[in-house]
Amino acid sequence: MLVRYFAAARAAAGVEEEHHDLPEGTGLDGLIAAVLAVERPEPPAGTPPLARIISRSSFLRNEVAVRDRSAALGADDVVDVLPPFAGG
């Protein structure tokens, strides 16, 4: 699965995107656990930790909003992590 990070999530993750090889059928919660298990450098000053950002984020799966976090993900899925944005 490809995970793409945007805005503060990108800063906290330290990368724009990364791949996770998880069993077919893993849900979003399993993917989030794998994302948070990755050892990362400290985020830049003023950037919250990735776990805090993810707890407030919205997610897209193949450009469609994820409503059911237990729904099975496929190996070729793209998951976008969208933290809250200021403004419009």
PDB file of N, CA, C and O in Angstrom:
ATOM      1  N   MET A   1       0.841  -1.169   0.000  1.00  0.00           N
ATOM      2  CA  MET A   1       0.000   0.000   0.000  1.00  0.00           C
ATOM      3  C   MET A   1       0.884   1.229   0.000  1.00  0.00           C
ATOM      4  O   MET A   1       1.911   1.279   0.677  1.00  0.00           O
ATOM      5  N   LEU A   2       0.475   2.202  -0.758  1.00  0.00           N
ATOM      6  CA  LEU A   2       1.198   3.461  -0.794  1.00  0.00           C
ATOM      7  C   LEU A   2       0.477   4.437   0.124  1.00  0.00           C
ATOM      8  O   LEU A   2      -0.735   4.624   0.017  1.00  0.00           O
ATOM      9  N   VAL A   3       1.232   5.057   1.028  1.00  0.00           N
ATOM     10  CA  VAL A   3       0.688   6.070   1.915  1.00  0.00           C
ATOM     11  C   VAL A   3       1.308   7.398   1.509  1.00  0.00           C
ATOM     12  O   VAL A   3       2.531   7.524   1.433  1.00  0.00           O
ATOM     13  N   ARG A   4       0.458   8.392   1.249  1.00  0.00           N
ATOM     14  CA  ARG A   4       0.933   9.730   0.901  1.00  0.00           C
ATOM     15  C   ARG A   4       0.536  10.683   2.017  1.00  0.00           C
ATOM     16  O   ARG A   4      -0.592  10.658   2.510  1.00  0.00           O
ATOM     17  N   TYR A   5       1.495  11.528   2.404  1.00  0.00           N
ATOM     18  CA  TYR A   5       1.284  12.472   3.500  1.00  0.00           C
ATOM     19  C   TYR A   5       1.194  13.887   2.948  1.00  0.00           C
ATOM     20  O   TYR A   5       1.900  14.251   2.007  1.00  0.00           O
ATOM     21  N   PHE A   6       0.311  14.678   3.551  1.00  0.00           N
ATOM     22  CA  PHE A   6       0.125  16.056   3.127  1.00  0.00           C
ATOM     23  C   PHE A   6       0.297  17.001   4.311  1.00  0.00           C
ATOM     24  O   PHE A   6       0.003  16.649   5.454  1.00  0.00           O
ATOM     25  N   ALA A   7       0.778  18.203   4.017  1.00  0.00           N
ATOM     26  CA  ALA A   7       0.897  19.301   4.980  1.00  0.00           C
ATOM     27  C   ALA A   7       1.648  18.857   6.244  1.00  0.00           C
ATOM     28  O   ALA A   7       2.753  18.322   6.145  1.00  0.00           O
ATOM     29  N   ALA A   8       1.063  19.072   7.421  1.00  0.00           N
ATOM     30  CA  ALA A   8       1.743  18.758   8.683  1.00  0.00           C
ATOM     31  C   ALA A   8       2.060  17.271   8.814  1.00  0.00           C
ATOM     32  O   ALA A   8       3.045  16.901   9.453  1.00  0.00           O
ATOM     33  N   ALA A   9       1.233  16.419   8.213  1.00  0.00           N
ATOM     34  CA  ALA A   9       1.522  14.980   8.257  1.00  0.00           C
ATOM     35  C   ALA A   9       2.822  14.681   7.523  1.00  0.00           C
ATOM     36  O   ALA A   9       3.601  13.831   7.955  1.00  0.00           O
ATOM     37  N   ARG A  10       3.059  15.373   6.418  1.00  0.00           N
ATOM     38  CA  ARG A  10       4.305  15.196   5.667  1.00  0.00           C
ATOM     39  C   ARG A  10       5.495  15.634   6.516  1.00  0.00           C
ATOM     40  O   ARG A  10       6.516  14.949   6.571  1.00  0.00           O
ATOM     41  N   ALA A  11       5.356  16.764   7.167  1.00  0.00           N
ATOM     42  CA  ALA A  11       6.455  17.256   8.006  1.00  0.00           C
ATOM     43  C   ALA A  11       6.748  16.293   9.150  1.00  0.00           C
ATOM     44  O   ALA A  11       7.909  16.002   9.438  1.00  0.00           O
ATOM     45  N   ALA A  12       5.702  15.799   9.800  1.00  0.00           N
ATOM     46  CA  ALA A  12       5.885  14.899  10.936  1.00  0.00           C
ATOM     47  C   ALA A  12       6.419  13.532  10.513  1.00  0.00           C
ATOM     48  O   ALA A  12       7.213  12.924  11.230  1.00  0.00           O
ATOM     49  N   ALA A  13       5.980  13.047   9.341  1.00  0.00           N
ATOM     50  CA  ALA A  13       6.447  11.741   8.857  1.00  0.00           C
ATOM     51  C   ALA A  13       7.877  11.812   8.345  1.00  0.00           C
ATOM     52  O   ALA A  13       8.609  10.823   8.387  1.00  0.00           O
ATOM     53  N   GLY A  14       8.271  12.986   7.862  1.00  0.00           N
ATOM     54  CA  GLY A  14       9.622  13.146   7.320  1.00  0.00           C
ATOM     55  C   GLY A  14       9.765  12.658   5.893  1.00  0.00           C
ATOM     56  O   GLY A  14      10.868  12.649   5.345  1.00  0.00           O
ATOM     57  N   VAL A  15       8.654  12.249   5.281  1.00  0.00           N
ATOM     58  CA  VAL A  15       8.652  11.784   3.892  1.00  0.00           C
ATOM     59  C   VAL A  15       7.336  12.204   3.244  1.00  0.00           C
ATOM     60  O   VAL A  15       6.346  12.458   3.930  1.00  0.00           O
ATOM     61  N   GLU A  16       7.340  12.272   1.930  1.00  0.00           N
ATOM     62  CA  GLU A  16       6.105  12.585   1.201  1.00  0.00           C
ATOM     63  C   GLU A  16       5.220  11.360   1.059  1.00  0.00           C
ATOM     64  O   GLU A  16       3.993  11.456   1.096  1.00  0.00           O
ATOM     65  N   GLU A  17       5.858  10.202   0.895  1.00  0.00           N
ATOM     66  CA  GLU A  17       5.107   8.963   0.737  1.00  0.00           C
ATOM     67  C   GLU A  17       5.985   7.789   1.117  1.00  0.00           C
ATOM     68  O   GLU A  17       7.212   7.889   1.147  1.00  0.00           O
ATOM     69  N   GLU A  18       5.334   6.677   1.406  1.00  0.00           N
ATOM     70  CA  GLU A  18       6.064   5.447   1.735  1.00  0.00           C
ATOM     71  C   GLU A  18       5.164   4.257   1.449  1.00  0.00           C
ATOM     72  O   GLU A  18       3.938   4.368   1.455  1.00  0.00           O
ATOM     73  N   HIS A  19       5.794   3.120   1.200  1.00  0.00           N
ATOM     74  CA  HIS A  19       5.065   1.876   0.940  1.00  0.00           C
ATOM     75  C   HIS A  19       5.043   1.020   2.197  1.00  0.00           C
ATOM     76  O   HIS A  19       6.009   0.980   2.960  1.00  0.00           O
ATOM     77  N   HIS A  20       3.938   0.346   2.395  1.00  0.00           N
ATOM     78  CA  HIS A  20       3.805  -0.611   3.488  1.00  0.00           C
ATOM     79  C   HIS A  20       3.304  -1.917   2.900  1.00  0.00           C
ATOM     80  O   HIS A  20       2.267  -1.958   2.238  1.00  0.00           O
ATOM     81  N   ASP A  21       4.049  -2.979   3.148  1.00  0.00           N
ATOM     82  CA  ASP A  21       3.656  -4.312   2.691  1.00  0.00           C
ATOM     83  C   ASP A  21       2.921  -5.000   3.835  1.00  0.00           C
ATOM     84  O   ASP A  21       3.533  -5.538   4.758  1.00  0.00           O
ATOM     85  N   LEU A  22       1.610  -4.971   3.752  1.00  0.00           N
ATOM     86  CA  LEU A  22       0.767  -5.566   4.785  1.00  0.00           C
ATOM     87  C   LEU A  22      -0.092  -6.653   4.155  1.00  0.00           C
ATOM     88  O   LEU A  22      -0.301  -6.656   2.942  1.00  0.00           O
ATOM     89  N   PRO A  23      -0.584  -7.564   4.962  1.00  0.00           N
ATOM     90  CA  PRO A  23      -1.426  -8.630   4.411  1.00  0.00           C
ATOM     91  C   PRO A  23      -2.664  -8.066   3.716  1.00  0.00           C
ATOM     92  O   PRO A  23      -3.258  -7.090   4.172  1.00  0.00           O
ATOM     93  N   GLU A  24      -3.032  -8.688   2.627  1.00  0.00           N
ATOM     94  CA  GLU A  24      -4.259  -8.319   1.911  1.00  0.00           C
ATOM     95  C   GLU A  24      -5.416  -8.359   2.899  1.00  0.00           C
ATOM     96  O   GLU A  24      -5.541  -9.302   3.681  1.00  0.00           O
ATOM     97  N   GLY A  25      -6.252  -7.343   2.863  1.00  0.00           N
ATOM     98  CA  GLY A  25      -7.402  -7.299   3.752  1.00  0.00           C
ATOM     99  C   GLY A  25      -7.181  -6.509   5.023  1.00  0.00           C
ATOM    100  O   GLY A  25      -8.109  -6.334   5.813  1.00  0.00           O
ATOM    101  N   THR A  26      -5.956  -6.024   5.234  1.00  0.00           N
ATOM    102  CA  THR A  26      -5.692  -5.167   6.393  1.00  0.00           C
ATOM    103  C   THR A  26      -6.574  -3.929   6.294  1.00  0.00           C
ATOM    104  O   THR A  26      -6.725  -3.364   5.210  1.00  0.00           O
ATOM    105  N   GLY A  27      -7.147  -3.506   7.393  1.00  0.00           N
ATOM    106  CA  GLY A  27      -7.969  -2.304   7.413  1.00  0.00           C
ATOM    107  C   GLY A  27      -7.137  -1.061   7.662  1.00  0.00           C
ATOM    108  O   GLY A  27      -5.934  -1.146   7.908  1.00  0.00           O
ATOM    109  N   LEU A  28      -7.780   0.089   7.597  1.00  0.00           N
ATOM    110  CA  LEU A  28      -7.082   1.355   7.816  1.00  0.00           C
ATOM    111  C   LEU A  28      -6.440   1.396   9.197  1.00  0.00           C
ATOM    112  O   LEU A  28      -5.326   1.898   9.340  1.00  0.00           O
ATOM    113  N   ASP A  29      -7.116   0.880  10.207  1.00  0.00           N
ATOM    114  CA  ASP A  29      -6.526   0.884  11.546  1.00  0.00           C
ATOM    115  C   ASP A  29      -5.223   0.084  11.587  1.00  0.00           C
ATOM    116  O   ASP A  29      -4.281   0.475  12.276  1.00  0.00           O
ATOM    117  N   GLY A  30      -5.161  -1.025  10.859  1.00  0.00           N
ATOM    118  CA  GLY A  30      -3.920  -1.806  10.779  1.00  0.00           C
ATOM    119  C   GLY A  30      -2.825  -1.058  10.053  1.00  0.00           C
ATOM    120  O   GLY A  30      -1.657  -1.119  10.438  1.00  0.00           O
ATOM    121  N   LEU A  31      -3.203  -0.352   9.000  1.00  0.00           N
ATOM    122  CA  LEU A  31      -2.232   0.453   8.274  1.00  0.00           C
ATOM    123  C   LEU A  31      -1.711   1.579   9.155  1.00  0.00           C
ATOM    124  O   LEU A  31      -0.510   1.851   9.167  1.00  0.00           O
ATOM    125  N   ILE A  32      -2.594   2.233   9.889  1.00  0.00           N
ATOM    126  CA  ILE A  32      -2.167   3.311  10.784  1.00  0.00           C
ATOM    127  C   ILE A  32      -1.206   2.773  11.837  1.00  0.00           C
ATOM    128  O   ILE A  32      -0.210   3.424  12.153  1.00  0.00           O
ATOM    129  N   ALA A  33      -1.488   1.608  12.379  1.00  0.00           N
ATOM    130  CA  ALA A  33      -0.576   1.000  13.360  1.00  0.00           C
ATOM    131  C   ALA A  33       0.801   0.776  12.743  1.00  0.00           C
ATOM    132  O   ALA A  33       1.817   1.023  13.392  1.00  0.00           O
ATOM    133  N   ALA A  34       0.843   0.309  11.493  1.00  0.00           N
ATOM    134  CA  ALA A  34       2.127   0.095  10.813  1.00  0.00           C
ATOM    135  C   ALA A  34       2.847   1.420  10.579  1.00  0.00           C
ATOM    136  O   ALA A  34       4.063   1.507  10.753  1.00  0.00           O
ATOM    137  N   VAL A  35       2.106   2.443  10.189  1.00  0.00           N
ATOM    138  CA  VAL A  35       2.694   3.770   9.970  1.00  0.00           C
ATOM    139  C   VAL A  35       3.323   4.285  11.265  1.00  0.00           C
ATOM    140  O   VAL A  35       4.441   4.799  11.259  1.00  0.00           O
ATOM    141  N   LEU A  36       2.600   4.144  12.367  1.00  0.00           N
ATOM    142  CA  LEU A  36       3.095   4.663  13.640  1.00  0.00           C
ATOM    143  C   LEU A  36       4.221   3.823  14.230  1.00  0.00           C
ATOM    144  O   LEU A  36       4.938   4.292  15.113  1.00  0.00           O
ATOM    145  N   ALA A  37       4.387   2.597  13.761  1.00  0.00           N
ATOM    146  CA  ALA A  37       5.463   1.730  14.245  1.00  0.00           C
ATOM    147  C   ALA A  37       6.812   2.053  13.599  1.00  0.00           C
ATOM    148  O   ALA A  37       7.851   1.592  14.070  1.00  0.00           O
ATOM    149  N   VAL A  38       6.799   2.839  12.528  1.00  0.00           N
ATOM    150  CA  VAL A  38       8.042   3.200  11.839  1.00  0.00           C
ATOM    151  C   VAL A  38       8.830   4.179  12.705  1.00  0.00           C
ATOM    152  O   VAL A  38       8.288   5.176  13.183  1.00  0.00           O
ATOM    153  N   GLU A  39      10.114   3.884  12.901  1.00  0.00           N
ATOM    154  CA  GLU A  39      10.975   4.808  13.647  1.00  0.00           C
ATOM    155  C   GLU A  39      11.281   6.010  12.763  1.00  0.00           C
ATOM    156  O   GLU A  39      11.737   5.861  11.629  1.00  0.00           O
ATOM    157  N   ARG A  40      11.028   7.196  13.292  1.00  0.00           N
ATOM    158  CA  ARG A  40      11.191   8.426  12.524  1.00  0.00           C
ATOM    159  C   ARG A  40      12.017   9.434  13.315  1.00  0.00           C
ATOM    160  O   ARG A  40      12.076   9.374  14.543  1.00  0.00           O
ATOM    161  N   PRO A  41      12.654  10.359  12.602  1.00  0.00           N
ATOM    162  CA  PRO A  41      13.348  11.443  13.313  1.00  0.00           C
ATOM    163  C   PRO A  41      12.329  12.383  13.956  1.00  0.00           C
ATOM    164  O   PRO A  41      11.150  12.368  13.601  1.00  0.00           O
ATOM    165  N   GLU A  42      12.784  13.189  14.888  1.00  0.00           N
ATOM    166  CA  GLU A  42      11.916  14.189  15.502  1.00  0.00           C
ATOM    167  C   GLU A  42      11.363  15.109  14.424  1.00  0.00           C
ATOM    168  O   GLU A  42      12.096  15.502  13.517  1.00  0.00           O
ATOM    169  N   PRO A  43      10.079  15.460  14.505  1.00  0.00           N
ATOM    170  CA  PRO A  43       9.539  16.407  13.523  1.00  0.00           C
ATOM    171  C   PRO A  43      10.144  17.795  13.750  1.00  0.00           C
ATOM    172  O   PRO A  43      10.677  18.077  14.824  1.00  0.00           O
ATOM    173  N   PRO A  44      10.059  18.650  12.748  1.00  0.00           N
ATOM    174  CA  PRO A  44      10.585  20.010  12.895  1.00  0.00           C
ATOM    175  C   PRO A  44       9.919  20.735  14.075  1.00  0.00           C
ATOM    176  O   PRO A  44       8.800  20.407  14.469  1.00  0.00           O
ATOM    177  N   ALA A  45      10.618  21.708  14.616  1.00  0.00           N
ATOM    178  CA  ALA A  45      10.086  22.490  15.733  1.00  0.00           C
ATOM    179  C   ALA A  45       8.710  23.043  15.364  1.00  0.00           C
ATOM    180  O   ALA A  45       8.508  23.566  14.268  1.00  0.00           O
ATOM    181  N   GLY A  46       7.782  22.918  16.287  1.00  0.00           N
ATOM    182  CA  GLY A  46       6.436  23.422  16.068  1.00  0.00           C
ATOM    183  C   GLY A  46       5.503  22.435  15.387  1.00  0.00           C
ATOM    184  O   GLY A  46       4.306  22.699  15.273  1.00  0.00           O
ATOM    185  N   THR A  47       6.028  21.299  14.932  1.00  0.00           N
ATOM    186  CA  THR A  47       5.198  20.275  14.284  1.00  0.00           C
ATOM    187  C   THR A  47       4.837  19.211  15.306  1.00  0.00           C
ATOM    188  O   THR A  47       5.729  18.628  15.923  1.00  0.00           O
ATOM    189  N   PRO A  48       3.565  18.947  15.500  1.00  0.00           N
ATOM    190  CA  PRO A  48       3.167  17.895  16.450  1.00  0.00           C
ATOM    191  C   PRO A  48       3.668  16.524  15.987  1.00  0.00           C
ATOM    192  O   PRO A  48       3.983  16.340  14.811  1.00  0.00           O
ATOM    193  N   PRO A  49       3.739  15.579  16.899  1.00  0.00           N
ATOM    194  CA  PRO A  49       4.120  14.212  16.514  1.00  0.00           C
ATOM    195  C   PRO A  49       3.107  13.620  15.539  1.00  0.00           C
ATOM    196  O   PRO A  49       1.935  13.996  15.536  1.00  0.00           O
ATOM    197  N   LEU A  50       3.573  12.698  14.721  1.00  0.00           N
ATOM    198  CA  LEU A  50       2.718  12.085  13.703  1.00  0.00           C
ATOM    199  C   LEU A  50       1.483  11.432  14.314  1.00  0.00           C
ATOM    200  O   LEU A  50       0.395  11.523  13.745  1.00  0.00           O
ATOM    201  N   ALA A  51       1.631  10.783  15.449  1.00  0.00           N
ATOM    202  CA  ALA A  51       0.476  10.113  16.073  1.00  0.00           C
ATOM    203  C   ALA A  51      -0.633  11.119  16.369  1.00  0.00           C
ATOM    204  O   ALA A  51      -1.808  10.818  16.161  1.00  0.00           O
ATOM    205  N   ARG A  52      -0.282  12.286  16.844  1.00  0.00           N
ATOM    206  CA  ARG A  52      -1.302  13.293  17.144  1.00  0.00           C
ATOM    207  C   ARG A  52      -1.952  13.815  15.872  1.00  0.00           C
ATOM    208  O   ARG A  52      -3.162  14.038  15.828  1.00  0.00           O
ATOM    209  N   ILE A  53      -1.152  14.005  14.853  1.00  0.00           N
ATOM    210  CA  ILE A  53      -1.698  14.484  13.578  1.00  0.00           C
ATOM    211  C   ILE A  53      -2.643  13.449  12.989  1.00  0.00           C
ATOM    212  O   ILE A  53      -3.736  13.789  12.536  1.00  0.00           O
ATOM    213  N   ILE A  54      -2.225  12.184  12.993  1.00  0.00           N
ATOM    214  CA  ILE A  54      -3.056  11.124  12.419  1.00  0.00           C
ATOM    215  C   ILE A  54      -4.380  10.989  13.185  1.00  0.00           C
ATOM    216  O   ILE A  54      -5.414  10.691  12.587  1.00  0.00           O
ATOM    217  N   SER A  55      -4.349  11.207  14.492  1.00  0.00           N
ATOM    218  CA  SER A  55      -5.582  11.074  15.277  1.00  0.00           C
ATOM    219  C   SER A  55      -6.624  12.108  14.873  1.00  0.00           C
ATOM    220  O   SER A  55      -7.808  11.929  15.158  1.00  0.00           O
ATOM    221  N   ARG A  56      -6.209  13.181  14.218  1.00  0.00           N
ATOM    222  CA  ARG A  56      -7.132  14.242  13.792  1.00  0.00           C
ATOM    223  C   ARG A  56      -7.350  14.265  12.282  1.00  0.00           C
ATOM    224  O   ARG A  56      -8.105  15.093  11.773  1.00  0.00           O
ATOM    225  N   SER A  57      -6.703  13.374  11.581  1.00  0.00           N
ATOM    226  CA  SER A  57      -6.704  13.420  10.118  1.00  0.00           C
ATOM    227  C   SER A  57      -7.900  12.721   9.495  1.00  0.00           C
ATOM    228  O   SER A  57      -8.573  11.896  10.112  1.00  0.00           O
ATOM    229  N   SER A  58      -8.132  13.091   8.246  1.00  0.00           N
ATOM    230  CA  SER A  58      -9.063  12.379   7.372  1.00  0.00           C
ATOM    231  C   SER A  58      -8.220  11.533   6.424  1.00  0.00           C
ATOM    232  O   SER A  58      -7.035  11.799   6.221  1.00  0.00           O
ATOM    233  N   PHE A  59      -8.847  10.516   5.851  1.00  0.00           N
ATOM    234  CA  PHE A  59      -8.118   9.611   4.972  1.00  0.00           C
ATOM    235  C   PHE A  59      -8.889   9.401   3.683  1.00  0.00           C
ATOM    236  O   PHE A  59     -10.116   9.305   3.677  1.00  0.00           O
ATOM    237  N   LEU A  60      -8.140   9.331   2.594  1.00  0.00           N
ATOM    238  CA  LEU A  60      -8.705   8.969   1.301  1.00  0.00           C
ATOM    239  C   LEU A  60      -8.096   7.642   0.884  1.00  0.00           C
ATOM    240  O   LEU A  60      -6.900   7.412   1.060  1.00  0.00           O
ATOM    241  N   ARG A  61      -8.927   6.775   0.332  1.00  0.00           N
ATOM    242  CA  ARG A  61      -8.453   5.514  -0.254  1.00  0.00           C
ATOM    243  C   ARG A  61      -8.761   5.599  -1.737  1.00  0.00           C
ATOM    244  O   ARG A  61      -9.925   5.635  -2.137  1.00  0.00           O
ATOM    245  N   ASN A  62      -7.728   5.629  -2.539  1.00  0.00           N
ATOM    246  CA  ASN A  62      -7.889   5.754  -3.989  1.00  0.00           C
ATOM    247  C   ASN A  62      -8.784   6.954  -4.324  1.00  0.00           C
ATOM    248  O   ASN A  62      -9.661   6.878  -5.184  1.00  0.00           O
ATOM    249  N   GLU A  63      -8.536   8.058  -3.621  1.00  0.00           N
ATOM    250  CA  GLU A  63      -9.194   9.354  -3.829  1.00  0.00           C
ATOM    251  C   GLU A  63     -10.642   9.404  -3.368  1.00  0.00           C
ATOM    252  O   GLU A  63     -11.376  10.315  -3.752  1.00  0.00           O
ATOM    253  N   VAL A  64     -11.070   8.440  -2.549  1.00  0.00           N
ATOM    254  CA  VAL A  64     -12.430   8.419  -1.999  1.00  0.00           C
ATOM    255  C   VAL A  64     -12.312   8.422  -0.475  1.00  0.00           C
ATOM    256  O   VAL A  64     -11.504   7.687   0.092  1.00  0.00           O
ATOM    257  N   ALA A  65     -13.123   9.256   0.184  1.00  0.00           N
ATOM    258  CA  ALA A  65     -13.077   9.356   1.646  1.00  0.00           C
ATOM    259  C   ALA A  65     -13.331   8.004   2.304  1.00  0.00           C
ATOM    260  O   ALA A  65     -14.225   7.261   1.898  1.00  0.00           O
ATOM    261  N   VAL A  66     -12.537   7.697   3.321  1.00  0.00           N
ATOM    262  CA  VAL A  66     -12.694   6.459   4.076  1.00  0.00           C
ATOM    263  C   VAL A  66     -13.655   6.715   5.230  1.00  0.00           C
ATOM    264  O   VAL A  66     -13.413   7.587   6.064  1.00  0.00           O
ATOM    265  N   ARG A  67     -14.725   5.969   5.275  1.00  0.00           N
ATOM    266  CA  ARG A  67     -15.706   6.078   6.360  1.00  0.00           C
ATOM    267  C   ARG A  67     -15.614   4.865   7.292  1.00  0.00           C
ATOM    268  O   ARG A  67     -15.822   4.991   8.499  1.00  0.00           O
ATOM    269  N   ASP A  68     -15.306   3.710   6.739  1.00  0.00           N
ATOM    270  CA  ASP A  68     -15.218   2.468   7.505  1.00  0.00           C
ATOM    271  C   ASP A  68     -13.748   2.093   7.648  1.00  0.00           C
ATOM    272  O   ASP A  68     -13.132   1.583   6.712  1.00  0.00           O
ATOM    273  N   ARG A  69     -13.200   2.347   8.816  1.00  0.00           N
ATOM    274  CA  ARG A  69     -11.766   2.113   9.035  1.00  0.00           C
ATOM    275  C   ARG A  69     -11.418   0.628   9.089  1.00  0.00           C
ATOM    276  O   ARG A  69     -10.238   0.276   9.079  1.00  0.00           O
ATOM    277  N   SER A  70     -12.419  -0.248   9.145  1.00  0.00           N
ATOM    278  CA  SER A  70     -12.145  -1.684   9.161  1.00  0.00           C
ATOM    279  C   SER A  70     -12.235  -2.303   7.764  1.00  0.00           C
ATOM    280  O   SER A  70     -11.923  -3.481   7.590  1.00  0.00           O
ATOM    281  N   ALA A  71     -12.659  -1.521   6.771  1.00  0.00           N
ATOM    282  CA  ALA A  71     -12.785  -2.050   5.411  1.00  0.00           C
ATOM    283  C   ALA A  71     -11.416  -2.507   4.898  1.00  0.00           C
ATOM    284  O   ALA A  71     -10.402  -1.846   5.121  1.00  0.00           O
ATOM    285  N   ALA A  72     -11.411  -3.631   4.218  1.00  0.00           N
ATOM    286  CA  ALA A  72     -10.171  -4.231   3.732  1.00  0.00           C
ATOM    287  C   ALA A  72      -9.490  -3.346   2.691  1.00  0.00           C
ATOM    288  O   ALA A  72     -10.131  -2.834   1.773  1.00  0.00           O
ATOM    289  N   LEU A  73      -8.181  -3.179   2.853  1.00  0.00           N
ATOM    290  CA  LEU A  73      -7.362  -2.469   1.886  1.00  0.00           C
ATOM    291  C   LEU A  73      -6.649  -3.486   0.999  1.00  0.00           C
ATOM    292  O   LEU A  73      -6.367  -4.604   1.430  1.00  0.00           O
ATOM    293  N   GLY A  74      -6.365  -3.099  -0.222  1.00  0.00           N
ATOM    294  CA  GLY A  74      -5.639  -3.956  -1.142  1.00  0.00           C
ATOM    295  C   GLY A  74      -4.195  -3.503  -1.293  1.00  0.00           C
ATOM    296  O   GLY A  74      -3.860  -2.361  -0.977  1.00  0.00           O
ATOM    297  N   ALA A  75      -3.355  -4.382  -1.769  1.00  0.00           N
ATOM    298  CA  ALA A  75      -1.927  -4.085  -1.910  1.00  0.00           C
ATOM    299  C   ALA A  75      -1.661  -2.902  -2.833  1.00  0.00           C
ATOM    300  O   ALA A  75      -0.662  -2.204  -2.655  1.00  0.00           O
ATOM    301  N   ASP A  76      -2.518  -2.660  -3.806  1.00  0.00           N
ATOM    302  CA  ASP A  76      -2.313  -1.568  -4.758  1.00  0.00           C
ATOM    303  C   ASP A  76      -3.044  -0.284  -4.369  1.00  0.00           C
ATOM    304  O   ASP A  76      -3.039   0.682  -5.133  1.00  0.00           O
ATOM    305  N   ASP A  77      -3.665  -0.260  -3.203  1.00  0.00           N
ATOM    306  CA  ASP A  77      -4.388   0.940  -2.778  1.00  0.00           C
ATOM    307  C   ASP A  77      -3.435   2.080  -2.443  1.00  0.00           C
ATOM    308  O   ASP A  77      -2.300   1.865  -2.015  1.00  0.00           O
ATOM    309  N   VAL A  78      -3.929   3.297  -2.649  1.00  0.00           N
ATOM    310  CA  VAL A  78      -3.217   4.515  -2.264  1.00  0.00           C
ATOM    311  C   VAL A  78      -4.045   5.170  -1.167  1.00  0.00           C
ATOM    312  O   VAL A  78      -5.229   5.451  -1.354  1.00  0.00           O
ATOM    313  N   VAL A  79      -3.414   5.411  -0.024  1.00  0.00           N
ATOM    314  CA  VAL A  79      -4.088   6.037   1.110  1.00  0.00           C
ATOM    315  C   VAL A  79      -3.440   7.390   1.362  1.00  0.00           C
ATOM    316  O   VAL A  79      -2.233   7.480   1.587  1.00  0.00           O
ATOM    317  N   ASP A  80      -4.252   8.440   1.321  1.00  0.00           N
ATOM    318  CA  ASP A  80      -3.788   9.791   1.583  1.00  0.00           C
ATOM    319  C   ASP A  80      -4.130  10.165   3.021  1.00  0.00           C
ATOM    320  O   ASP A  80      -5.239   9.916   3.494  1.00  0.00           O
ATOM    321  N   VAL A  81      -3.156  10.771   3.711  1.00  0.00           N
ATOM    322  CA  VAL A  81      -3.346  11.260   5.074  1.00  0.00           C
ATOM    323  C   VAL A  81      -3.506  12.775   4.995  1.00  0.00           C
ATOM    324  O   VAL A  81      -2.573  13.491   4.633  1.00  0.00           O
ATOM    325  N   LEU A  82      -4.706  13.254   5.340  1.00  0.00           N
ATOM    326  CA  LEU A  82      -5.044  14.664   5.209  1.00  0.00           C
ATOM    327  C   LEU A  82      -5.307  15.263   6.583  1.00  0.00           C
ATOM    328  O   LEU A  82      -6.388  15.080   7.143  1.00  0.00           O
ATOM    329  N   PRO A  83      -4.328  15.976   7.130  1.00  0.00           N
ATOM    330  CA  PRO A  83      -4.553  16.608   8.431  1.00  0.00           C
ATOM    331  C   PRO A  83      -5.512  17.786   8.268  1.00  0.00           C
ATOM    332  O   PRO A  83      -5.751  18.243   7.151  1.00  0.00           O
ATOM    333  N   PRO A  84      -6.058  18.273   9.370  1.00  0.00           N
ATOM    334  CA  PRO A  84      -6.913  19.449   9.270  1.00  0.00           C
ATOM    335  C   PRO A  84      -6.129  20.616   8.659  1.00  0.00           C
ATOM    336  O   PRO A  84      -4.973  20.857   9.007  1.00  0.00           O
ATOM    337  N   PHE A  85      -6.774  21.318   7.758  1.00  0.00           N
ATOM    338  CA  PHE A  85      -6.149  22.456   7.105  1.00  0.00           C
ATOM    339  C   PHE A  85      -6.803  23.735   7.627  1.00  0.00           C
ATOM    340  O   PHE A  85      -8.010  23.764   7.867  1.00  0.00           O
ATOM    341  N   ALA A  86      -6.021  24.769   7.799  1.00  0.00           N
ATOM    342  CA  ALA A  86      -6.570  26.071   8.163  1.00  0.00           C
ATOM    343  C   ALA A  86      -7.066  26.758   6.904  1.00  0.00           C
ATOM    344  O   ALA A  86      -6.521  26.532   5.824  1.00  0.00           O
ATOM    345  N   GLY A  87      -8.069  27.577   7.022  1.00  0.00           N
ATOM    346  CA  GLY A  87      -8.566  28.310   5.868  1.00  0.00           C
ATOM    347  C   GLY A  87      -9.471  27.446   5.016  1.00  0.00           C
ATOM    348  O   GLY A  87     -10.020  26.451   5.488  1.00  0.00           O
ATOM    349  N   GLY A  88      -9.624  27.829   3.764  1.00  0.00           N
ATOM    350  CA  GLY A  88     -10.535  27.093   2.910  1.00  0.00           C
ATOM    351  C   GLY A  88      -9.954  26.749   1.653  1.00  0.00           C
ATOM    352  O   GLY A  88     -10.609  26.121   0.821  1.00  0.00           O
TER     353      GLY A  88
END
